[in-house]
Amino acid sequence: MKLYNDVLRQMRALLPAVPTKRAVYAAKLCAPDGEKDRILFAADTAYELGGGGKQSAEAVLFADLPEGQSETLLYGPDLSEISSDVSFGHFTVVKLKETEEAALSSERLKTVGFTVFQLYPAGYHIRISPAAGKEQVRVARAALQKNPPLSFLNVGSSLIKAFLKQPDVENVQTVFITDPAFDYKALSVLAGKAKKITDAVQSTLQLDELDCASCKMKPICDEIDGLRELHFRKEGKR
């Protein structure tokens, strides 16, 4: 979808020119599956990404991927190179097979977006707060002591695999950031805007009657090119 293009461009502009690590998706790279309901206690945790008062930001965006392939990018130290709580950024770009917003449904977007809550890599305990736009991860000592140790490339491949199981998804790019010099605050602001776009799209697709004067999504619709057009196309079909 084109609605996220400007936000995505700004996110990518924050990144260094070259990733620290990059891996095209391959099933063999996926992390071992962990237990869905298992709790990773503090005593078994090496550190927490985005924990200990550190900054964190997460987002899922629906946009085109010119690279034409699913891949994981890392900017900063990998899991085995981190020894204490660090600031953490993570955003995922999902390319849908159907690129026309008006052809989508609210439920389809929700189903795809919910994929991030269904990921349980062994030794990598994810906690996401959509309302706050934060993602914190406890990393188990045992996962780092394996040979080879758990890597962001493994976790990214697992996430991509989960997204590709969705029939509406064509390609996925997921980006992890642990660079201490990165502007996490700016990423957090942009992640919040991406979430507002998703909420506005879902609201437009879901509601039977649209009243711009009273809609709480009006500010983001006024700001993002294409949201008003989506509204009008739906009104026209009705």
Protein Blocks (a to p, Z undefined) as FASTA:
>chain_A
ZZlmmmmmmmmmmpcfbdfbdcdddfklpccdddfklccdfklpfbdehiahiacddddd
ddddfkopacdddedjdfklpcbdcddddddddddfblcfklpcfklmmmmmmmmmmccc
ehiacdddfknopacddddfklmmpccdddfklmmmmmmmmmmmpmkbmbdcddddfbfk
bcfklmmmmmmmmmmmmmmmmmmmmpmbdcfklpmklmmmmmmghjlmmmmmmmmmZZ
